[in-house]
Amino acid sequence: MTGVKKRTLRQAKLDMDVRVQGLRTVVASGVEAEKRLPALREELQATQRYLRTNSVYESARYEDGEKTPEDLESEISALETNVVEANVARDELKRAAQFYHAYHIVAFMPKMRELKKRLTAAEYWVEQWKERINNLVLDSDMDIDERLAEKDYLEIEYSKAQDRVQQIQLQIKEIKNIKYM
């Protein structure tokens, strides 16, 4: 296997980022071409009508900077090529979106697994603190002051556990919502 160059996943993503930028430029050029084509076609038709009616007895003469039918046809052909290239680029962008989706899964799956484990543990502690708060009422060995102090402590811990759950859920949401394109 000589001559085979291994690329890292990160390098493949960076290469795709560069490719996508180029594709977006091609698509933008195609969109602009689509906007300009109707006017150029109309101009070509008008020029051809003019030539048919006015050039019967003498050859056409063009002013400096005036476009000939050949110039217009050439420009239309170039714009049509841009439109075709833009359509190809759109298809490539769809494949790029699939790449980014796969990249996202591969790159962030270990972190997602870890976050989900942490979320499960945090949710477990929320339930434990909640259960201890509920059981505190039933604990008759404590006097009222002790119960109130214990309840305050348990509610603080319960609140901290809920905050941890929310933070982890937010991290998971951020990872799921990463957009590349």
CNS distance restraints for C-alpha pairs under 8 A (distance, minus, plus):
assign (resid   7 and name CA) (resid  11 and name CA) 6.09 0.50 0.50
assign (resid   7 and name CA) (resid  12 and name CA) 6.53 0.50 0.50
assign (resid   8 and name CA) (resid  12 and name CA) 6.28 0.50 0.50
assign (resid   9 and name CA) (resid  13 and name CA) 6.28 0.50 0.50
assign (resid   9 and name CA) (resid 103 and name CA) 7.69 0.50 0.50
assign (resid  10 and name CA) (resid  14 and name CA) 6.27 0.50 0.50
assign (resid  11 and name CA) (resid  15 and name CA) 6.10 0.50 0.50
assign (resid  12 and name CA) (resid  16 and name CA) 6.14 0.50 0.50
assign (resid  13 and name CA) (resid  17 and name CA) 6.10 0.50 0.50
assign (resid  13 and name CA) (resid 100 and name CA) 7.69 0.50 0.50
assign (resid  13 and name CA) (resid 103 and name CA) 7.50 0.50 0.50
assign (resid  14 and name CA) (resid  18 and name CA) 6.44 0.50 0.50
assign (resid  15 and name CA) (resid  19 and name CA) 6.22 0.50 0.50
assign (resid  16 and name CA) (resid  20 and name CA) 5.95 0.50 0.50
assign (resid  16 and name CA) (resid  96 and name CA) 7.18 0.50 0.50
assign (resid  17 and name CA) (resid  21 and name CA) 6.36 0.50 0.50
assign (resid  18 and name CA) (resid  22 and name CA) 6.54 0.50 0.50
assign (resid  19 and name CA) (resid  23 and name CA) 6.22 0.50 0.50
assign (resid  20 and name CA) (resid  24 and name CA) 6.06 0.50 0.50
assign (resid  20 and name CA) (resid  93 and name CA) 6.72 0.50 0.50
assign (resid  20 and name CA) (resid  96 and name CA) 7.24 0.50 0.50
assign (resid  21 and name CA) (resid  25 and name CA) 6.40 0.50 0.50
assign (resid  22 and name CA) (resid  26 and name CA) 6.37 0.50 0.50
assign (resid  23 and name CA) (resid  27 and name CA) 6.16 0.50 0.50
assign (resid  23 and name CA) (resid  86 and name CA) 7.88 0.50 0.50
assign (resid  23 and name CA) (resid  89 and name CA) 5.37 0.50 0.50
assign (resid  23 and name CA) (resid  90 and name CA) 7.53 0.50 0.50
assign (resid  23 and name CA) (resid  92 and name CA) 7.64 0.50 0.50
assign (resid  23 and name CA) (resid  93 and name CA) 6.98 0.50 0.50
assign (resid  24 and name CA) (resid  28 and name CA) 6.08 0.50 0.50
assign (resid  24 and name CA) (resid  89 and name CA) 7.59 0.50 0.50
assign (resid  25 and name CA) (resid  29 and name CA) 6.16 0.50 0.50
assign (resid  26 and name CA) (resid  30 and name CA) 6.17 0.50 0.50
assign (resid  26 and name CA) (resid  82 and name CA) 7.47 0.50 0.50
assign (resid  26 and name CA) (resid  85 and name CA) 6.91 0.50 0.50
assign (resid  26 and name CA) (resid  86 and name CA) 5.47 0.50 0.50
assign (resid  26 and name CA) (resid  89 and name CA) 6.65 0.50 0.50
assign (resid  27 and name CA) (resid  31 and name CA) 6.16 0.50 0.50
assign (resid  27 and name CA) (resid  83 and name CA) 8.00 0.50 0.50
assign (resid  27 and name CA) (resid  85 and name CA) 7.66 0.50 0.50
assign (resid  27 and name CA) (resid  86 and name CA) 4.38 0.50 0.50
assign (resid  27 and name CA) (resid  87 and name CA) 7.31 0.50 0.50
assign (resid  27 and name CA) (resid  89 and name CA) 6.26 0.50 0.50
assign (resid  27 and name CA) (resid  90 and name CA) 6.74 0.50 0.50
assign (resid  28 and name CA) (resid  32 and name CA) 6.25 0.50 0.50
assign (resid  28 and name CA) (resid  86 and name CA) 7.59 0.50 0.50
assign (resid  29 and name CA) (resid  33 and name CA) 6.14 0.50 0.50
assign (resid  29 and name CA) (resid  82 and name CA) 6.57 0.50 0.50
assign (resid  29 and name CA) (resid  83 and name CA) 7.80 0.50 0.50
assign (resid  29 and name CA) (resid  86 and name CA) 7.24 0.50 0.50
assign (resid  30 and name CA) (resid  34 and name CA) 6.10 0.50 0.50
assign (resid  30 and name CA) (resid  79 and name CA) 7.50 0.50 0.50
assign (resid  30 and name CA) (resid  82 and name CA) 4.94 0.50 0.50
assign (resid  30 and name CA) (resid  83 and name CA) 4.38 0.50 0.50
assign (resid  30 and name CA) (resid  84 and name CA) 7.55 0.50 0.50
assign (resid  30 and name CA) (resid  85 and name CA) 7.09 0.50 0.50
assign (resid  30 and name CA) (resid  86 and name CA) 4.86 0.50 0.50
assign (resid  30 and name CA) (resid  87 and name CA) 7.82 0.50 0.50
assign (resid  31 and name CA) (resid  35 and name CA) 6.42 0.50 0.50
assign (resid  31 and name CA) (resid  83 and name CA) 7.08 0.50 0.50
assign (resid  31 and name CA) (resid  86 and name CA) 7.54 0.50 0.50
assign (resid  32 and name CA) (resid  36 and name CA) 6.39 0.50 0.50
assign (resid  33 and name CA) (resid  37 and name CA) 5.99 0.50 0.50
assign (resid  33 and name CA) (resid  79 and name CA) 5.14 0.50 0.50
assign (resid  33 and name CA) (resid  80 and name CA) 7.24 0.50 0.50
assign (resid  33 and name CA) (resid  82 and name CA) 6.50 0.50 0.50
assign (resid  33 and name CA) (resid  83 and name CA) 6.33 0.50 0.50
assign (resid  34 and name CA) (resid  38 and name CA) 7.62 0.50 0.50
assign (resid  34 and name CA) (resid  79 and name CA) 7.49 0.50 0.50
assign (resid  34 and name CA) (resid  80 and name CA) 7.88 0.50 0.50
assign (resid  34 and name CA) (resid  83 and name CA) 6.45 0.50 0.50
assign (resid  36 and name CA) (resid  40 and name CA) 6.40 0.50 0.50
assign (resid  36 and name CA) (resid  79 and name CA) 8.00 0.50 0.50
assign (resid  37 and name CA) (resid  41 and name CA) 6.05 0.50 0.50
assign (resid  37 and name CA) (resid  76 and name CA) 6.50 0.50 0.50
assign (resid  37 and name CA) (resid  79 and name CA) 6.84 0.50 0.50
assign (resid  37 and name CA) (resid  80 and name CA) 7.73 0.50 0.50
assign (resid  38 and name CA) (resid  42 and name CA) 6.12 0.50 0.50
assign (resid  39 and name CA) (resid  43 and name CA) 6.10 0.50 0.50
assign (resid  40 and name CA) (resid  44 and name CA) 6.10 0.50 0.50
assign (resid  40 and name CA) (resid  72 and name CA) 6.88 0.50 0.50
assign (resid  40 and name CA) (resid  76 and name CA) 6.73 0.50 0.50
assign (resid  41 and name CA) (resid  45 and name CA) 6.17 0.50 0.50
assign (resid  41 and name CA) (resid  72 and name CA) 7.95 0.50 0.50
assign (resid  41 and name CA) (resid  76 and name CA) 7.19 0.50 0.50
assign (resid  42 and name CA) (resid  46 and name CA) 6.09 0.50 0.50
assign (resid  43 and name CA) (resid  47 and name CA) 6.07 0.50 0.50
assign (resid  43 and name CA) (resid  72 and name CA) 7.92 0.50 0.50
assign (resid  44 and name CA) (resid  48 and name CA) 6.09 0.50 0.50
assign (resid  44 and name CA) (resid  69 and name CA) 6.08 0.50 0.50
assign (resid  44 and name CA) (resid  72 and name CA) 6.07 0.50 0.50
assign (resid  44 and name CA) (resid  73 and name CA) 7.35 0.50 0.50
assign (resid  45 and name CA) (resid  49 and name CA) 6.10 0.50 0.50
assign (resid  46 and name CA) (resid  50 and name CA) 6.09 0.50 0.50
assign (resid  47 and name CA) (resid  51 and name CA) 6.14 0.50 0.50
assign (resid  47 and name CA) (resid  69 and name CA) 6.77 0.50 0.50
assign (resid  48 and name CA) (resid  52 and name CA) 6.11 0.50 0.50
assign (resid  48 and name CA) (resid  69 and name CA) 7.01 0.50 0.50
assign (resid  49 and name CA) (resid  53 and name CA) 6.27 0.50 0.50
assign (resid  50 and name CA) (resid  54 and name CA) 5.80 0.50 0.50
assign (resid  50 and name CA) (resid  55 and name CA) 7.70 0.50 0.50
assign (resid  51 and name CA) (resid  55 and name CA) 5.06 0.50 0.50
assign (resid  51 and name CA) (resid  56 and name CA) 7.80 0.50 0.50
assign (resid  51 and name CA) (resid  60 and name CA) 6.94 0.50 0.50
assign (resid  52 and name CA) (resid  56 and name CA) 6.61 0.50 0.50
assign (resid  55 and name CA) (resid  59 and name CA) 5.59 0.50 0.50
assign (resid  55 and name CA) (resid  60 and name CA) 5.84 0.50 0.50
assign (resid  62 and name CA) (resid  66 and name CA) 6.03 0.50 0.50
assign (resid  62 and name CA) (resid  67 and name CA) 7.67 0.50 0.50
assign (resid  62 and name CA) (resid  68 and name CA) 7.21 0.50 0.50
assign (resid  67 and name CA) (resid  71 and name CA) 5.62 0.50 0.50
assign (resid  67 and name CA) (resid  72 and name CA) 6.40 0.50 0.50
assign (resid  68 and name CA) (resid  72 and name CA) 6.32 0.50 0.50
assign (resid  69 and name CA) (resid  73 and name CA) 6.04 0.50 0.50
assign (resid  70 and name CA) (resid  74 and name CA) 6.02 0.50 0.50
assign (resid  71 and name CA) (resid  75 and name CA) 6.14 0.50 0.50
assign (resid  72 and name CA) (resid  76 and name CA) 6.02 0.50 0.50
assign (resid  73 and name CA) (resid  77 and name CA) 6.01 0.50 0.50
assign (resid  74 and name CA) (resid  78 and name CA) 6.25 0.50 0.50
assign (resid  75 and name CA) (resid  79 and name CA) 6.21 0.50 0.50
assign (resid  76 and name CA) (resid  80 and name CA) 6.05 0.50 0.50
assign (resid  77 and name CA) (resid  81 and name CA) 6.19 0.50 0.50
assign (resid  78 and name CA) (resid  82 and name CA) 6.32 0.50 0.50
assign (resid  79 and name CA) (resid  83 and name CA) 6.30 0.50 0.50
assign (resid  80 and name CA) (resid  84 and name CA) 6.29 0.50 0.50
assign (resid  81 and name CA) (resid  85 and name CA) 6.11 0.50 0.50
assign (resid  82 and name CA) (resid  86 and name CA) 6.02 0.50 0.50
assign (resid  83 and name CA) (resid  87 and name CA) 6.32 0.50 0.50
assign (resid  84 and name CA) (resid  88 and name CA) 6.40 0.50 0.50
assign (resid  85 and name CA) (resid  89 and name CA) 6.07 0.50 0.50
assign (resid  86 and name CA) (resid  90 and name CA) 6.11 0.50 0.50
assign (resid  87 and name CA) (resid  91 and name CA) 6.48 0.50 0.50
assign (resid  88 and name CA) (resid  92 and name CA) 6.36 0.50 0.50
assign (resid  89 and name CA) (resid  93 and name CA) 6.08 0.50 0.50
assign (resid  90 and name CA) (resid  94 and name CA) 6.39 0.50 0.50
assign (resid  91 and name CA) (resid  95 and name CA) 6.56 0.50 0.50
assign (resid  92 and name CA) (resid  96 and name CA) 6.08 0.50 0.50
assign (resid  93 and name CA) (resid  97 and name CA) 6.13 0.50 0.50
assign (resid  94 and name CA) (resid  98 and name CA) 6.51 0.50 0.50
assign (resid  95 and name CA) (resid  99 and name CA) 6.29 0.50 0.50
assign (resid  96 and name CA) (resid 100 and name CA) 6.16 0.50 0.50
assign (resid  97 and name CA) (resid 101 and name CA) 6.16 0.50 0.50
assign (resid  97 and name CA) (resid 180 and name CA) 7.96 0.50 0.50
assign (resid  97 and name CA) (resid 181 and name CA) 7.03 0.50 0.50
assign (resid  98 and name CA) (resid 102 and name CA) 6.24 0.50 0.50
assign (resid  99 and name CA) (resid 103 and name CA) 5.95 0.50 0.50
assign (resid 100 and name CA) (resid 104 and name CA) 5.92 0.50 0.50
assign (resid 100 and name CA) (resid 180 and name CA) 6.67 0.50 0.50
assign (resid 101 and name CA) (resid 105 and name CA) 6.38 0.50 0.50
assign (resid 102 and name CA) (resid 106 and name CA) 6.21 0.50 0.50
assign (resid 103 and name CA) (resid 107 and name CA) 5.75 0.50 0.50
assign (resid 104 and name CA) (resid 108 and name CA) 5.77 0.50 0.50
assign (resid 104 and name CA) (resid 109 and name CA) 7.77 0.50 0.50
assign (resid 105 and name CA) (resid 109 and name CA) 5.43 0.50 0.50
assign (resid 106 and name CA) (resid 110 and name CA) 8.00 0.50 0.50
assign (resid 108 and name CA) (resid 112 and name CA) 6.04 0.50 0.50
assign (resid 108 and name CA) (resid 175 and name CA) 7.41 0.50 0.50
assign (resid 109 and name CA) (resid 113 and name CA) 6.11 0.50 0.50
assign (resid 110 and name CA) (resid 114 and name CA) 6.28 0.50 0.50
assign (resid 111 and name CA) (resid 115 and name CA) 6.08 0.50 0.50
assign (resid 112 and name CA) (resid 116 and name CA) 6.00 0.50 0.50
assign (resid 112 and name CA) (resid 172 and name CA) 6.69 0.50 0.50
assign (resid 112 and name CA) (resid 175 and name CA) 7.87 0.50 0.50
assign (resid 113 and name CA) (resid 117 and name CA) 6.22 0.50 0.50
assign (resid 114 and name CA) (resid 118 and name CA) 6.22 0.50 0.50
assign (resid 115 and name CA) (resid 119 and name CA) 5.95 0.50 0.50
assign (resid 115 and name CA) (resid 168 and name CA) 6.51 0.50 0.50
assign (resid 115 and name CA) (resid 171 and name CA) 7.83 0.50 0.50
assign (resid 115 and name CA) (resid 172 and name CA) 6.84 0.50 0.50
assign (resid 116 and name CA) (resid 120 and name CA) 6.12 0.50 0.50
assign (resid 116 and name CA) (resid 172 and name CA) 7.94 0.50 0.50
assign (resid 117 and name CA) (resid 121 and name CA) 6.31 0.50 0.50
assign (resid 118 and name CA) (resid 122 and name CA) 6.05 0.50 0.50
assign (resid 118 and name CA) (resid 168 and name CA) 7.42 0.50 0.50
assign (resid 119 and name CA) (resid 123 and name CA) 5.99 0.50 0.50
assign (resid 119 and name CA) (resid 165 and name CA) 5.94 0.50 0.50
assign (resid 119 and name CA) (resid 168 and name CA) 6.05 0.50 0.50
assign (resid 119 and name CA) (resid 169 and name CA) 7.22 0.50 0.50
assign (resid 120 and name CA) (resid 124 and name CA) 6.10 0.50 0.50
assign (resid 121 and name CA) (resid 125 and name CA) 6.41 0.50 0.50
assign (resid 122 and name CA) (resid 126 and name CA) 6.33 0.50 0.50
assign (resid 122 and name CA) (resid 161 and name CA) 6.13 0.50 0.50
assign (resid 122 and name CA) (resid 162 and name CA) 7.67 0.50 0.50
assign (resid 122 and name CA) (resid 164 and name CA) 6.44 0.50 0.50
assign (resid 122 and name CA) (resid 165 and name CA) 5.58 0.50 0.50
assign (resid 123 and name CA) (resid 127 and name CA) 6.34 0.50 0.50
assign (resid 123 and name CA) (resid 161 and name CA) 7.50 0.50 0.50
assign (resid 123 and name CA) (resid 162 and name CA) 7.66 0.50 0.50
assign (resid 123 and name CA) (resid 165 and name CA) 6.29 0.50 0.50
assign (resid 124 and name CA) (resid 128 and name CA) 6.21 0.50 0.50
assign (resid 125 and name CA) (resid 129 and name CA) 6.02 0.50 0.50
assign (resid 125 and name CA) (resid 158 and name CA) 7.74 0.50 0.50
assign (resid 125 and name CA) (resid 161 and name CA) 6.24 0.50 0.50
assign (resid 126 and name CA) (resid 130 and name CA) 6.08 0.50 0.50
assign (resid 126 and name CA) (resid 158 and name CA) 5.75 0.50 0.50
assign (resid 126 and name CA) (resid 161 and name CA) 5.31 0.50 0.50
assign (resid 126 and name CA) (resid 162 and name CA) 6.06 0.50 0.50
assign (resid 127 and name CA) (resid 131 and name CA) 5.99 0.50 0.50
assign (resid 128 and name CA) (resid 132 and name CA) 6.16 0.50 0.50
assign (resid 129 and name CA) (resid 133 and name CA) 6.20 0.50 0.50
assign (resid 129 and name CA) (resid 154 and name CA) 6.24 0.50 0.50
assign (resid 129 and name CA) (resid 155 and name CA) 7.53 0.50 0.50
assign (resid 129 and name CA) (resid 157 and name CA) 6.83 0.50 0.50
assign (resid 129 and name CA) (resid 158 and name CA) 5.15 0.50 0.50
assign (resid 130 and name CA) (resid 134 and name CA) 6.27 0.50 0.50
assign (resid 130 and name CA) (resid 158 and name CA) 6.47 0.50 0.50
assign (resid 131 and name CA) (resid 135 and name CA) 6.07 0.50 0.50
assign (resid 132 and name CA) (resid 136 and name CA) 6.02 0.50 0.50
assign (resid 132 and name CA) (resid 154 and name CA) 7.31 0.50 0.50
assign (resid 133 and name CA) (resid 137 and name CA) 7.41 0.50 0.50
assign (resid 133 and name CA) (resid 151 and name CA) 6.27 0.50 0.50
assign (resid 133 and name CA) (resid 154 and name CA) 6.22 0.50 0.50
assign (resid 133 and name CA) (resid 155 and name CA) 7.20 0.50 0.50
assign (resid 134 and name CA) (resid 138 and name CA) 7.69 0.50 0.50
assign (resid 135 and name CA) (resid 139 and name CA) 6.51 0.50 0.50
assign (resid 136 and name CA) (resid 147 and name CA) 6.92 0.50 0.50
assign (resid 136 and name CA) (resid 151 and name CA) 7.19 0.50 0.50
assign (resid 137 and name CA) (resid 147 and name CA) 7.81 0.50 0.50
assign (resid 142 and name CA) (resid 146 and name CA) 5.78 0.50 0.50
assign (resid 142 and name CA) (resid 147 and name CA) 5.99 0.50 0.50
assign (resid 143 and name CA) (resid 147 and name CA) 6.23 0.50 0.50
assign (resid 144 and name CA) (resid 148 and name CA) 6.10 0.50 0.50
assign (resid 145 and name CA) (resid 149 and name CA) 6.17 0.50 0.50
assign (resid 146 and name CA) (resid 150 and name CA) 5.98 0.50 0.50
assign (resid 147 and name CA) (resid 151 and name CA) 5.84 0.50 0.50
assign (resid 148 and name CA) (resid 152 and name CA) 6.11 0.50 0.50
assign (resid 149 and name CA) (resid 153 and name CA) 6.30 0.50 0.50
assign (resid 150 and name CA) (resid 154 and name CA) 6.08 0.50 0.50
assign (resid 151 and name CA) (resid 155 and name CA) 5.99 0.50 0.50
assign (resid 152 and name CA) (resid 156 and name CA) 6.23 0.50 0.50
assign (resid 153 and name CA) (resid 157 and name CA) 6.33 0.50 0.50
assign (resid 154 and name CA) (resid 158 and name CA) 5.95 0.50 0.50
assign (resid 155 and name CA) (resid 159 and name CA) 6.01 0.50 0.50
assign (resid 156 and name CA) (resid 160 and name CA) 6.23 0.50 0.50
assign (resid 157 and name CA) (resid 161 and name CA) 6.13 0.50 0.50
assign (resid 158 and name CA) (resid 162 and name CA) 6.23 0.50 0.50
assign (resid 159 and name CA) (resid 163 and name CA) 6.17 0.50 0.50
assign (resid 160 and name CA) (resid 164 and name CA) 6.25 0.50 0.50
assign (resid 161 and name CA) (resid 165 and name CA) 6.31 0.50 0.50
assign (resid 162 and name CA) (resid 166 and name CA) 6.26 0.50 0.50
assign (resid 163 and name CA) (resid 167 and name CA) 6.12 0.50 0.50
assign (resid 164 and name CA) (resid 168 and name CA) 6.16 0.50 0.50
assign (resid 165 and name CA) (resid 169 and name CA) 6.07 0.50 0.50
assign (resid 166 and name CA) (resid 170 and name CA) 6.04 0.50 0.50
assign (resid 167 and name CA) (resid 171 and name CA) 6.28 0.50 0.50
assign (resid 168 and name CA) (resid 172 and name CA) 6.22 0.50 0.50
assign (resid 169 and name CA) (resid 173 and name CA) 6.09 0.50 0.50
assign (resid 170 and name CA) (resid 174 and name CA) 6.10 0.50 0.50
assign (resid 171 and name CA) (resid 175 and name CA) 6.32 0.50 0.50
assign (resid 172 and name CA) (resid 176 and name CA) 6.21 0.50 0.50
assign (resid 173 and name CA) (resid 177 and name CA) 6.08 0.50 0.50
assign (resid 174 and name CA) (resid 178 and name CA) 6.35 0.50 0.50
